[in-house]
Amino acid sequence: MNLLLRNTAPLLAALALALVPAGCGGSAKEQTSFSGKAPHFELENFSGGRVRLSDYRGKVVLLNFWATWCPPCVTETPDFVNLYKNYRERGLVILGVSLDQNPRAVLQPFIRKHKIEYPILLADRRVTNDYGGITSIPTTFLIDREGIIREQYVGYQPKSVVEKAIKQLL
């Protein structure tokens, strides 16, 4: 048994590291690249209210499709918390769109643990389809003040990459 653990531990570690840059789910090649005008949506937020993309017209919006069970999503969460704190006064809004199967059970502990202050929305099939078919997460869109998608990231991106793009739009 101990020999089995010793032999499989490096394989499991390599697999975990491979998931971080790749994302969870399908490959980036399977997902449609999406640009142009950001599709309108209205989604329920975790608190039970409704949020529309149009509520944030005139702001730079980072729209992040993610889930609590996705290792790269968890990895990028502290970066998004930090970016939101640093740039919200300059007009950055982060909207996290949860793709969790049972969001009411898993989101509250995750939000509390990671000190997430930005809105967490509950995905529906329409919004994932409207944004090109979300087949891999995390998938993040950066939307400018006029509602145009300027960047799309599939998989984990270093904070420096996302921050540079945000600064250019603020």
Backbone bond lengths (Angstrom), bond angles and torsions (degrees), N, CA, C in turn:
res aa  C-N    CA-C-N  psi(-1)  N-CA   C-N-CA  omega(-1)  CA-C   N-CA-C  phi
1 M - - - 1.447 - - 1.520 110.99 -
2 N 1.345 116.80 -46.39 1.450 121.27 179.42 1.529 110.57 -62.45
3 L 1.330 117.64 -37.91 1.451 122.66 177.70 1.530 110.68 -64.46
4 L 1.317 116.33 -40.04 1.460 121.07 177.63 1.526 110.67 -61.67
5 L 1.316 117.81 -45.50 1.464 121.58 178.42 1.522 111.13 -62.40
6 R 1.332 116.57 -42.59 1.457 120.96 -179.87 1.524 111.17 -63.36
7 N 1.308 117.77 -37.61 1.459 121.69 -177.73 1.525 112.66 -78.51
8 T 1.324 117.50 -29.63 1.466 119.15 -177.51 1.524 113.18 -93.49
9 A 1.319 118.51 -18.63 1.470 120.75 -178.47 1.528 112.09 -57.70
10 P 1.340 120.13 -46.40 1.472 118.49 178.74 1.531 112.57 -62.83
11 L 1.320 116.18 -36.63 1.463 119.88 178.57 1.523 110.98 -64.60
12 L 1.320 116.98 -44.51 1.462 120.75 178.66 1.521 111.56 -64.47
13 A 1.315 117.38 -39.61 1.471 120.55 178.29 1.522 110.66 -64.24
14 A 1.324 117.34 -42.14 1.469 120.84 178.22 1.518 111.20 -64.14
15 L 1.315 116.30 -39.67 1.461 120.38 178.31 1.526 110.97 -63.82
16 A 1.321 117.22 -43.18 1.473 121.05 179.22 1.520 110.45 -62.76
17 L 1.320 117.24 -42.59 1.469 120.07 178.28 1.519 111.66 -66.41
18 A 1.304 116.90 -35.59 1.465 120.55 179.56 1.521 111.36 -65.70
19 L 1.322 117.76 -32.22 1.462 121.02 180.00 1.516 112.53 -69.95
20 V 1.328 118.90 -30.93 1.459 120.47 -175.54 1.519 111.72 -60.12
21 P 1.349 121.03 -53.82 1.451 117.55 -179.43 1.528 113.10 -74.42
22 A 1.302 117.63 -26.43 1.459 120.03 -172.87 1.515 113.11 -81.24
23 G 1.282 118.25 -31.50 1.459 120.48 -175.04 1.513 110.00 93.79
24 C 1.323 115.28 178.44 1.459 121.84 -178.57 1.516 108.57 -109.18
25 G 1.296 117.40 142.22 1.456 120.48 177.81 1.512 110.85 99.09
26 G 1.321 115.67 -147.33 1.457 121.72 -178.20 1.509 112.05 -68.11
27 S 1.298 115.45 172.95 1.456 119.51 179.81 1.515 110.15 -82.67
28 A 1.322 115.28 160.27 1.464 120.76 178.67 1.524 110.27 -60.75
29 K 1.330 117.65 -28.64 1.465 120.75 -179.47 1.523 111.81 -67.01
30 E 1.351 117.01 -27.43 1.458 120.85 -179.58 1.523 112.13 -76.99
31 Q 1.328 116.48 -22.87 1.456 120.79 -175.13 1.522 109.86 -89.49
32 T 1.310 115.82 137.83 1.448 121.83 179.10 1.511 109.91 -72.16
33 S 1.331 116.52 131.54 1.449 120.48 172.87 1.518 107.52 -70.39
34 F 1.310 115.81 137.90 1.448 119.53 -171.58 1.512 109.49 -129.82
35 S 1.326 117.17 132.27 1.460 121.45 177.08 1.523 108.18 -147.67
36 G 1.317 115.99 -179.12 1.452 120.70 -179.40 1.517 110.75 94.53
37 K 1.306 115.83 -156.53 1.461 122.26 -178.92 1.527 109.72 -65.72
38 A 1.319 115.78 130.17 1.462 120.12 178.84 1.527 109.37 -67.76
39 P 1.327 118.25 127.71 1.463 120.60 178.44 1.532 111.61 -61.52
40 H 1.313 115.29 138.45 1.462 120.81 177.06 1.528 109.36 -67.25
41 F 1.314 116.07 146.06 1.458 120.03 171.54 1.520 109.39 -148.39
42 E 1.297 113.74 159.07 1.463 122.71 169.49 1.516 105.81 -135.11
43 L 1.332 115.35 118.83 1.461 121.16 -177.66 1.519 110.66 -127.66
44 E 1.310 114.99 155.52 1.461 120.47 173.83 1.525 108.24 -75.19
45 N 1.343 115.69 136.42 1.456 117.40 173.44 1.523 109.18 -91.14
46 F 1.315 116.54 170.12 1.456 120.84 -174.70 1.527 111.78 -60.64
47 S 1.320 116.39 -28.59 1.472 120.79 -179.14 1.520 113.12 -80.40
48 G 1.342 117.59 -6.05 1.457 120.86 177.66 1.517 114.30 103.63
49 G 1.326 118.71 -9.99 1.461 121.80 177.23 1.519 111.34 -80.38
50 R 1.302 116.16 179.12 1.468 121.92 178.53 1.523 108.79 -112.01
51 V 1.333 116.23 140.73 1.459 122.62 179.24 1.512 108.21 -127.43
52 R 1.324 115.87 132.32 1.469 122.19 175.98 1.522 108.89 -112.99
53 L 1.304 116.36 143.86 1.456 119.71 175.27 1.524 110.23 -57.05
54 S 1.325 117.10 -37.90 1.465 120.91 -178.40 1.533 112.68 -63.45
55 D 1.335 118.24 -17.14 1.463 121.15 175.44 1.526 111.27 -62.16
56 Y 1.326 116.85 -19.52 1.459 121.88 -173.86 1.529 112.75 -113.14
57 R 1.314 116.38 20.14 1.467 120.75 176.46 1.523 108.61 -57.18
58 G 1.318 117.71 136.31 1.456 121.83 -177.54 1.514 113.61 90.24
59 K 1.330 116.84 -2.79 1.470 122.82 177.42 1.525 109.02 -112.39
60 V 1.307 116.31 159.36 1.457 121.68 170.10 1.525 106.05 -87.74
61 V 1.332 117.06 125.81 1.462 121.67 -175.20 1.529 110.02 -115.28
62 L 1.322 114.70 125.43 1.457 121.31 170.24 1.526 105.32 -100.12
63 L 1.325 115.90 111.14 1.462 123.20 -177.44 1.519 107.89 -104.27
64 N 1.336 116.16 112.18 1.460 121.80 -171.99 1.521 111.03 -116.80
65 F 1.348 116.76 116.68 1.458 122.93 173.50 1.527 107.09 -90.02
66 W 1.331 116.78 124.59 1.462 120.94 -170.84 1.526 110.43 -156.14
67 A 1.338 115.61 177.24 1.471 121.75 174.40 1.526 109.05 -152.25
68 T 1.312 115.70 153.98 1.461 120.84 -177.93 1.531 112.63 -68.90
69 W 1.333 118.35 -23.44 1.467 122.22 -177.04 1.535 112.57 -88.53
70 C 1.312 117.87 -1.96 1.470 123.34 -175.16 1.531 110.13 -94.36
71 P 1.335 118.88 112.40 1.472 120.59 -177.55 1.539 114.86 -54.79
72 P 1.346 120.13 -44.48 1.468 117.68 178.39 1.530 112.59 -65.57
73 C 1.323 117.15 -31.57 1.477 120.73 177.20 1.527 109.90 -65.15
74 V 1.312 115.97 -43.20 1.456 120.54 178.66 1.522 110.00 -64.58
75 T 1.331 116.79 -39.03 1.462 121.63 179.76 1.518 111.80 -62.08
76 E 1.332 117.88 -40.00 1.462 119.95 -176.42 1.531 113.25 -83.06
77 T 1.319 118.65 -14.07 1.465 121.44 -176.54 1.529 112.96 -56.56
78 P 1.332 120.79 -48.40 1.469 118.78 178.82 1.541 112.81 -60.60
79 D 1.322 116.86 -32.93 1.469 119.78 176.81 1.524 110.80 -64.42
80 F 1.328 116.99 -43.02 1.461 120.41 179.44 1.525 111.04 -67.11
81 V 1.318 117.49 -39.38 1.467 121.02 176.72 1.524 109.19 -58.90
82 N 1.318 116.41 -44.85 1.462 121.99 179.96 1.528 112.01 -66.73
83 L 1.321 117.52 -44.11 1.469 121.02 178.65 1.524 110.75 -61.92
84 Y 1.310 116.70 -41.15 1.463 120.56 179.58 1.529 110.53 -62.77
85 K 1.311 116.97 -45.55 1.466 120.45 178.99 1.530 111.08 -61.81
86 N 1.317 116.80 -39.78 1.463 120.65 -175.25 1.526 114.29 -78.28
87 Y 1.327 118.18 -27.33 1.469 119.97 -170.82 1.529 115.40 -122.85
88 R 1.306 119.37 -1.96 1.470 118.94 -178.32 1.522 112.13 -63.65
89 E 1.315 117.92 -33.64 1.466 120.55 178.96 1.524 111.66 -68.27
90 R 1.320 116.78 -20.56 1.470 121.22 178.62 1.523 112.16 -94.55
91 G 1.339 117.42 0.79 1.454 119.98 175.11 1.510 116.17 112.14
92 L 1.335 118.48 13.62 1.467 120.94 176.88 1.526 109.86 -87.92
93 V 1.322 115.15 133.53 1.456 122.70 172.05 1.522 106.73 -121.60
94 I 1.311 116.28 134.62 1.463 120.70 173.06 1.523 106.81 -113.84
95 L 1.325 115.14 129.50 1.457 121.84 175.29 1.528 107.21 -119.46
96 G 1.309 116.73 114.23 1.457 121.36 176.71 1.518 108.71 -92.10
97 V 1.320 116.70 122.27 1.467 121.21 -179.41 1.532 107.64 -105.85
98 S 1.326 115.46 106.36 1.456 121.14 -175.29 1.525 111.36 -78.19
99 L 1.326 114.91 131.91 1.457 122.14 175.26 1.530 111.41 -105.87
100 D 1.326 116.53 16.88 1.464 120.72 178.90 1.521 110.83 -63.57
101 Q 1.334 116.21 144.88 1.462 122.17 -179.68 1.523 112.07 -69.40
102 N 1.301 117.50 -37.68 1.460 122.01 -177.78 1.530 108.24 -126.74
103 P 1.346 117.20 69.25 1.462 120.34 -170.17 1.531 114.47 -60.83
104 R 1.303 118.01 -35.50 1.477 119.84 -177.79 1.530 111.14 -62.80
105 A 1.318 117.46 -29.41 1.462 120.89 -178.21 1.525 113.06 -83.90
106 V 1.329 117.55 -32.91 1.469 119.45 -170.94 1.524 115.03 -105.56
107 L 1.318 118.32 -22.18 1.467 119.39 -173.05 1.523 114.32 -72.71
108 Q 1.325 117.87 -44.69 1.470 119.58 -175.46 1.528 112.60 -56.91
109 P 1.340 119.33 -48.89 1.473 118.11 178.07 1.534 112.16 -63.24
110 F 1.326 117.36 -36.69 1.464 120.86 -179.70 1.532 110.64 -66.81
111 I 1.320 117.33 -45.47 1.469 122.30 179.28 1.525 109.91 -60.12
112 R 1.312 116.44 -44.39 1.464 121.22 -179.62 1.527 110.82 -65.25
113 K 1.322 116.78 -47.56 1.470 121.17 -177.46 1.523 111.71 -60.76
114 H 1.331 116.86 -40.39 1.465 120.83 -175.39 1.533 113.40 -96.00
115 K 1.338 116.24 2.19 1.471 121.98 177.16 1.529 111.76 55.16
116 I 1.324 116.00 46.53 1.458 122.30 -179.83 1.525 109.07 -77.70
117 E 1.326 115.95 124.38 1.465 121.74 179.90 1.523 112.44 -107.68
118 Y 1.313 117.51 -13.82 1.463 119.84 179.55 1.526 110.25 -83.89
119 P 1.341 117.24 158.69 1.469 120.23 -177.02 1.527 112.95 -63.73
120 I 1.327 114.69 137.51 1.462 122.02 173.32 1.526 106.82 -110.69
121 L 1.325 115.34 123.07 1.459 122.37 -177.14 1.523 109.90 -108.15
122 L 1.323 116.02 156.71 1.462 121.22 179.89 1.522 108.68 -101.67
123 A 1.317 116.14 118.98 1.467 121.81 -175.69 1.518 111.41 -66.48
124 D 1.313 114.62 154.08 1.458 121.27 167.06 1.529 107.34 -132.47
125 R 1.313 115.77 168.11 1.468 120.82 -175.57 1.530 111.49 -60.59
126 R 1.311 116.32 -36.63 1.467 119.83 -177.31 1.533 111.72 -61.51
127 V 1.335 116.81 -47.26 1.465 118.60 -177.24 1.530 111.06 -67.14
128 T 1.323 118.13 -37.62 1.471 118.52 178.41 1.524 110.85 -66.78
129 N 1.316 117.37 -37.91 1.471 120.53 176.38 1.524 111.50 -68.02
130 D 1.327 116.51 -42.81 1.467 120.72 -178.52 1.525 112.39 -62.47
131 Y 1.319 116.43 -27.26 1.467 120.47 179.20 1.531 111.77 -97.19
132 G 1.317 116.26 33.43 1.458 121.60 170.88 1.510 114.73 90.06
133 G 1.314 117.80 5.43 1.461 120.21 -178.08 1.508 109.96 81.92
134 I 1.306 116.72 93.52 1.468 121.26 -177.99 1.529 107.61 -77.80
135 T 1.333 115.66 106.76 1.461 120.63 -178.58 1.517 112.40 -109.92
136 S 1.320 117.35 -11.55 1.458 122.16 179.98 1.523 107.94 -141.88
137 I 1.316 115.48 140.35 1.454 118.92 177.12 1.522 109.71 -127.56
138 P 1.302 116.80 152.78 1.448 126.62 -0.37 1.525 112.20 -71.96
139 T 1.315 115.15 146.32 1.464 122.56 168.47 1.514 106.12 -125.66
140 T 1.317 115.13 127.48 1.460 121.19 -173.67 1.516 109.90 -128.09
141 F 1.328 115.07 135.28 1.456 122.39 175.91 1.520 108.33 -115.55
142 L 1.320 115.85 138.75 1.458 121.11 173.97 1.521 106.66 -110.87
143 I 1.325 115.66 118.94 1.459 123.12 -172.61 1.525 108.11 -113.16
144 D 1.338 116.65 129.75 1.463 119.69 -177.66 1.527 112.12 -78.61
145 R 1.314 116.25 -179.52 1.466 122.36 -175.12 1.528 112.88 -65.72
146 E 1.331 117.17 -18.67 1.464 121.36 178.11 1.523 112.95 -95.56
147 G 1.321 116.97 2.20 1.457 120.93 177.56 1.515 114.25 86.87
148 I 1.336 117.29 19.64 1.464 122.44 179.17 1.531 109.09 -99.64
149 I 1.326 116.09 132.99 1.467 120.53 176.07 1.523 108.09 -72.93
150 R 1.325 115.54 119.81 1.476 121.54 -178.85 1.519 113.06 -102.49
151 E 1.318 117.15 -26.49 1.468 121.29 179.61 1.520 109.00 -143.85
152 Q 1.326 115.16 147.55 1.459 122.08 170.80 1.521 107.37 -134.85
153 Y 1.320 115.64 126.92 1.458 121.52 178.91 1.522 108.41 -119.40
154 V 1.313 116.51 128.03 1.462 121.77 174.94 1.521 106.60 -112.89
155 G 1.330 115.54 120.44 1.451 120.62 -174.74 1.522 110.51 94.24
156 Y 1.307 114.39 171.99 1.465 121.44 -179.65 1.526 111.00 -62.66
157 Q 1.329 115.26 137.38 1.458 121.79 173.69 1.523 108.33 -124.41
158 P 1.326 117.33 140.24 1.468 118.60 176.32 1.529 110.51 -61.13
159 K 1.319 115.59 148.54 1.463 121.00 -179.87 1.522 111.33 -53.38
160 S 1.320 117.35 -39.55 1.468 120.72 -176.78 1.527 112.07 -61.02
161 V 1.316 117.93 -35.66 1.463 122.19 179.51 1.527 110.45 -66.81
162 V 1.318 115.56 -48.21 1.464 120.82 -178.58 1.524 110.18 -67.86
163 E 1.318 116.69 -42.23 1.463 120.87 -178.80 1.524 111.88 -63.05
164 K 1.305 117.15 -40.18 1.464 120.64 177.79 1.529 110.83 -60.09
165 A 1.328 116.31 -44.64 1.477 120.85 179.97 1.530 110.86 -66.17
166 I 1.319 117.23 -39.20 1.470 121.08 178.30 1.529 109.85 -62.93
167 K 1.312 117.31 -46.96 1.469 121.35 -178.58 1.526 111.48 -58.92
168 Q 1.327 116.93 -36.17 1.462 120.20 179.70 1.519 112.31 -66.96
169 L 1.323 117.42 -25.58 1.466 121.24 -177.86 1.527 114.12 -95.78
170 L 1.320 117.29 -17.72 1.470 120.13 -178.68 1.521 112.04 -78.35
